[in-house]
Amino acid sequence: MSTCNRVEELEGPYGPFAIGERAIQRLWASGEITNPLYSTNKNSLSILSPGNWNRGSGPDFLGAEILVNHERRRGDIEIHLRCSDWEAHGHQHNPSFANVILHAVLLPGVHEVTTLSGANPETVVLLPYLPRDLEDIAEEDALLELRGRAGEVARKVRESEKDLHHGLKRRALERLKNKTKYAQARLKENGWNQALHEMVFESLGLGGNRAPMSELAHTYPPEQMTLLGVDAIYLKKSGRWRLRGLRPAGHPYRRIAQYLELNRRQPLWREQIKDWANDLPSMPLPSMRRHLIDDILGRVFPDGRADTLCLNAIMPLIEAMGKSIEQQWFDWPPGNHPEDIQEARRVLGLTGATRNYEIQGILDVIRRSYPPIEKN
């Protein structure tokens, strides 16, 4: 079937997340998985046409065209999370799957599969060929499924947490712990300046471009980025950027330019953040926030984007240094987040200024509880 309830919970750098087959189907349909691929038989594969997404029974994509070692083949494509799902769904006995020419699975651990006619479709493991971070793909898919359904988000949160404020704070704190664990590894490997450089630059890639931004930050220190310039840095990952659906403010070229501007205006910003962290637990949050955004980050980023960088990169690194900032994490403005999450907050009856723990807690519910799919 093209839609099913098959879901895996995986461990990401920021904690557990759920991903379903539909997320991989959507990615396949978008054409973001690019050639060349290699099957588990070490045959080269090129996707000429991904096929038509089948929302009914039968293979996931119909009428696809691929090249196998330069030989053109036309047929259907079935997508699973794991190779064993082929037998679990009974496809080997189902005549509807007799014309499958490619079995695309997300995760490693494969074996040869057989159709009712006795054919053995090529199998490809998609994980090495994903155009962006798997955690981003999973979260984006969950949010797409819940777009315009703030009431459904609120219902999921209420079902998960009877004591709303306590439950959301517990989830937010768990997310901080996971982010801190990730930051500790960076800090141990690279030291403060390089770890902060990598995590801030990586966070600028949220929206589907975290992986290429992370690779760039790992390869080029700030000084070298400045010498290269925005055009050269952007072209280093030509073909890797995910641009579909991005607003102009989220374009990776613009994000890179902002980061280079930060380093031009405030060359000592990383050292200044370490000093700022020493005062954070004892100073009023509004004044500390303005000092960070206006003085240390030089007003390079809009407030919401600066808040997001603080929550995803700066605060976890400060916590990783052994400074307790739990209350600041709870109360900080939540940065950029989907409008549906904000609407769900309203439906839940949360009032007053939006605080980070509310949004972090709601996002945690969404990323762990994959949206239900109607079976055909």
C-alpha positions in Angstrom: 0.0 0.0 0.0 1.2 3.5 -0.7 0.1 4.7 2.8 0.7 2.7 5.9 1.3 3.2 9.6 4.9 1.9 9.5 6.9 4.2 11.9 10.4 4.0 13.3 11.6 5.9 16.4 15.3 6.8 15.9 17.8 8.7 18.0 18.9 12.0 16.6 21.4 14.5 18.0 18.6 16.4 19.7 16.8 13.3 21.0 14.4 10.7 19.8 12.2 11.3 16.8 9.6 9.3 14.9 9.7 8.9 11.1 7.2 7.1 8.9 7.2 5.8 5.4 5.2 8.8 4.1 8.2 11.1 4.9 10.4 9.1 2.6 7.7 8.8 -0.1 7.3 12.6 0.0 11.0 13.0 -0.4 11.1 10.6 -3.3 8.2 12.4 -5.0 10.0 15.7 -4.7 12.9 14.6 -6.8 15.4 15.7 -4.1 17.2 12.3 -4.1 19.6 12.7 -7.0 21.7 10.5 -9.1 23.9 8.5 -9.1 22.8 5.8 -6.7 24.1 2.3 -6.2 22.1 -0.8 -5.5 23.1 -3.3 -2.9 24.2 -5.5 -5.8 26.7 -2.6 -6.6 24.8 -1.7 -9.8 24.7 1.9 -10.8 21.2 3.4 -10.7 19.9 6.6 -12.3 16.3 7.8 -11.7 14.9 9.2 -15.0 11.4 9.6 -13.5 10.4 8.9 -9.9 6.9 7.7 -11.1 3.5 8.8 -10.1 2.8 8.7 -6.3 0.1 6.1 -5.8 -2.2 7.0 -2.9 -4.2 3.8 -3.2 -3.3 0.1 -2.9 -0.3 -1.3 -4.7 3.3 0.0 -5.1 4.1 3.5 -3.9 5.1 4.9 -7.3 3.8 3.7 -10.6 5.3 4.0 -14.1 8.8 5.0 -13.0 11.8 4.9 -15.2 15.3 4.1 -14.1 18.7 3.1 -15.6 20.4 0.1 -14.2 24.0 0.0 -15.4 22.7 2.2 -18.3 19.9 -0.2 -19.2 16.5 1.5 -19.2 13.8 -0.1 -17.1 10.2 1.0 -16.6 8.0 -0.2 -13.8 7.0 0.5 -10.2 8.9 1.5 -7.1 8.1 0.4 -3.5 9.5 2.3 -0.5 9.9 0.9 3.0 11.7 1.9 6.1 13.4 -1.5 6.4 13.9 -4.3 3.9 12.0 -6.8 6.0 8.8 -4.8 5.5 8.5 -6.4 2.0 7.7 -9.8 3.5 5.9 -8.3 6.5 3.4 -6.7 4.1 3.1 -9.8 2.0 4.3 -8.2 -1.3 6.0 -11.5 -2.4 2.5 -13.0 -2.7 0.7 -9.9 -4.1 0.3 -9.7 -8.0 0.0 -5.9 -7.7 3.7 -5.8 -6.9 4.8 -8.1 -9.8 6.1 -5.1 -11.8 8.3 -3.5 -9.1 11.7 -2.8 -10.5 13.2 -1.0 -7.5 12.8 -1.6 -3.7 14.0 1.6 -2.0 14.5 1.3 1.8 15.6 3.9 4.3 17.8 1.9 6.7 20.6 -0.6 6.2 20.2 -4.3 6.7 19.0 -5.6 3.3 18.4 -8.9 1.6 17.1 -10.0 -1.8 13.4 -9.7 -2.3 11.2 -11.6 -4.7 7.9 -10.7 -6.5 5.1 -13.2 -7.2 6.5 -13.6 -10.8 9.9 -14.6 -9.3 11.7 -11.4 -10.3 14.3 -9.8 -7.9 14.0 -6.0 -8.0 17.1 -4.0 -7.4 17.4 -2.7 -3.7 18.9 0.6 -2.7 19.5 1.9 0.8 18.5 5.6 0.7 20.1 6.8 3.9 23.5 7.7 2.3 21.8 9.6 -0.5 19.4 11.8 1.6 19.8 15.4 0.5 19.4 16.7 4.1 19.4 15.7 7.7 16.9 12.8 8.4 15.7 14.6 11.6 14.8 17.7 9.5 12.9 15.4 7.0 11.0 13.8 9.8 10.0 17.0 11.6 9.1 18.8 8.3 6.8 15.9 7.4 5.1 15.8 10.7 4.5 19.6 10.6 3.3 19.4 7.0 0.7 16.7 8.0 -0.5 19.0 10.8 -0.6 22.2 8.8 -3.8 24.0 9.4 -4.7 21.5 12.2 -3.7 23.3 15.3 -6.6 21.7 17.1 -5.2 18.3 16.3 -1.8 19.4 17.7 -3.4 20.6 20.9 -5.3 17.3 21.2 -2.1 15.4 20.9 -0.5 17.5 23.6 -3.4 17.2 26.0 -3.4 13.4 25.5 0.3 13.3 26.2 0.4 15.7 29.2 -2.4 15.9 31.8 -0.5 18.4 33.8 0.2 20.8 30.9 2.8 23.2 32.3 4.7 20.5 34.2 4.7 18.2 31.2 5.8 20.8 28.7 8.7 21.9 31.1 9.7 18.2 31.5 9.9 17.8 27.7 11.7 21.1 27.2 14.3 20.2 29.8 14.8 16.8 28.1 15.4 18.6 24.8 17.9 20.9 26.6 19.7 17.8 28.0 19.9 16.3 24.5 21.2 19.5 22.9 23.7 19.8 25.7 25.0 16.3 25.2 25.5 17.2 21.5 27.2 20.4 22.5 29.5 18.6 25.0 30.8 16.4 22.3 31.6 19.4 20.1 33.2 21.2 23.0 35.4 18.3 23.9 36.5 17.8 20.3 37.0 21.4 19.2 37.1 23.8 22.1 34.8 26.8 22.7 35.5 29.0 19.7 35.3 26.3 17.1 32.3 24.5 18.7 30.4 27.8 18.8 31.3 28.6 15.2 30.1 25.2 14.1 26.9 25.1 16.1 25.8 28.7 15.2 26.5 28.2 11.5 24.8 24.8 11.5 21.7 26.4 13.2 21.5 28.9 10.4 20.7 26.0 8.2 17.5 25.0 9.9 14.8 24.6 7.3 16.4 21.7 5.4 20.0 22.9 5.1 21.5 21.9 8.4 23.7 19.2 6.9 25.6 21.2 4.3 26.0 24.2 6.7 27.4 21.8 9.3 29.9 20.4 6.7 31.0 23.9 5.7 31.5 25.0 9.3 33.5 21.8 10.1 35.7 22.4 7.0 36.3 26.2 7.1 37.0 28.2 10.3 35.6 31.8 10.5 38.7 33.4 9.3 38.9 31.3 6.2 35.2 31.9 5.5 35.9 35.6 5.6 38.7 35.2 3.0 36.6 33.0 0.7 33.5 35.3 0.7 29.9 34.4 0.5 29.8 33.4 -3.2 32.7 30.9 -2.9 31.2 29.4 0.3 27.8 29.0 -1.2 29.1 27.4 -4.3 31.0 24.8 -2.3 27.7 23.1 -1.7 26.2 23.7 -5.1 23.5 21.1 -5.7 23.2 20.3 -2.0 21.0 23.3 -1.0 17.4 22.7 -0.4 15.7 25.8 -1.7 12.1 24.7 -2.5 9.6 26.4 -0.2 12.1 28.7 1.5 11.3 32.3 2.1 13.9 34.8 1.0 15.0 35.4 4.6 15.7 31.6 4.9 17.8 31.3 1.8 21.2 29.8 2.6 23.0 32.4 0.6 21.5 35.1 2.8 22.2 33.1 6.0 25.9 32.8 5.0 26.1 36.5 4.2 24.7 37.3 7.7 27.3 35.1 9.4 30.2 36.7 7.5 28.8 40.1 8.4 28.7 39.1 12.1 32.4 38.1 11.9 33.2 41.4 10.1 31.4 43.6 12.6 32.2 41.6 15.8 35.4 39.6 15.3 35.5 38.8 19.0 31.9 37.7 19.4 32.7 34.2 20.5 34.9 35.3 23.4 32.3 37.9 24.3 29.6 35.3 24.5 31.7 33.4 27.0 31.9 36.5 29.2 28.1 37.1 28.7 27.4 33.6 29.9 29.0 34.3 33.3 26.4 37.0 34.0 23.4 35.2 32.5 22.2 33.4 35.6 22.1 36.5 37.8 20.9 39.3 35.4 17.4 40.1 34.2 16.6 38.1 31.1 15.3 41.0 29.0 18.4 43.1 29.4 20.7 40.1 28.9 18.8 39.2 25.7 19.2 42.7 24.3 22.9 42.8 25.2 23.3 39.6 23.2 21.3 40.6 20.2 22.3 44.2 19.9 25.9 44.4 21.3 27.5 41.0 20.9 25.7 39.8 17.7 25.8 43.3 16.3 22.1 43.4 15.3 23.1 41.2 12.3 20.1 38.8 12.8 16.5 39.7 13.3 15.4 39.1 16.9 13.6 35.8 16.2 16.5 34.3 14.3 18.9 35.5 17.0 16.7 33.8 19.6 16.7 30.6 17.6 20.5 30.6 17.5 20.7 31.2 21.2 18.4 28.3 22.0 19.9 25.8 19.5 23.6 26.7 19.8 24.6 29.2 22.5 22.6 28.0 25.5 23.4 24.3 25.0 27.2 25.2 24.8 26.9 27.3 28.0 25.1 24.4 29.8 27.8 22.1 28.5 30.4 24.2 30.3 28.7 23.4 33.6 26.7 26.6 34.0 23.0 25.9 35.0 20.7 28.0 32.8 17.5 25.9 33.1 15.3 28.8 34.1 16.6 31.0 31.3 16.0 28.1 28.8 12.4 27.9 30.0 11.6 31.6 29.8 13.6 32.8 26.8 11.5 33.9 23.8 11.1 30.8 21.5 12.6 32.2 18.3 11.2 31.2 14.9 8.6 28.4 14.9 5.7 27.4 12.7 2.5 29.5 13.0 0.5 26.3 13.6 2.5 25.6 16.8 1.7 29.1 18.0 -2.0 28.6 17.2 -1.9 25.3 19.1 -0.5 27.1 22.1 -3.6 29.4 22.0 -6.0 26.4 21.7 -4.3 24.9 24.7 -5.2 28.1 26.7 -1.6 29.2 27.2 -1.6 33.0 27.7 0.8 35.8 28.1 4.2 36.1 26.4 5.2 32.9 24.6 8.0 31.1 26.5 10.5 28.7 25.1 9.4 25.7 27.2 5.9 25.9 25.8 7.1 25.7 22.1 9.8 23.1 22.9 7.4 20.9 24.7 4.8 21.0 21.9 7.4 20.3 19.3 8.6 17.3 21.3 5.1 15.9 21.3 4.9 16.3 17.5 8.3 14.8 16.7 7.7 11.7 18.9 4.1 11.0 17.9 3.9 10.6 14.2 0.6 11.8 12.7 -1.9 9.1 12.0 -2.4 7.9 8.4 -5.6 6.5 7.0 -5.2 3.0 5.7 -6.4 2.1 2.2 
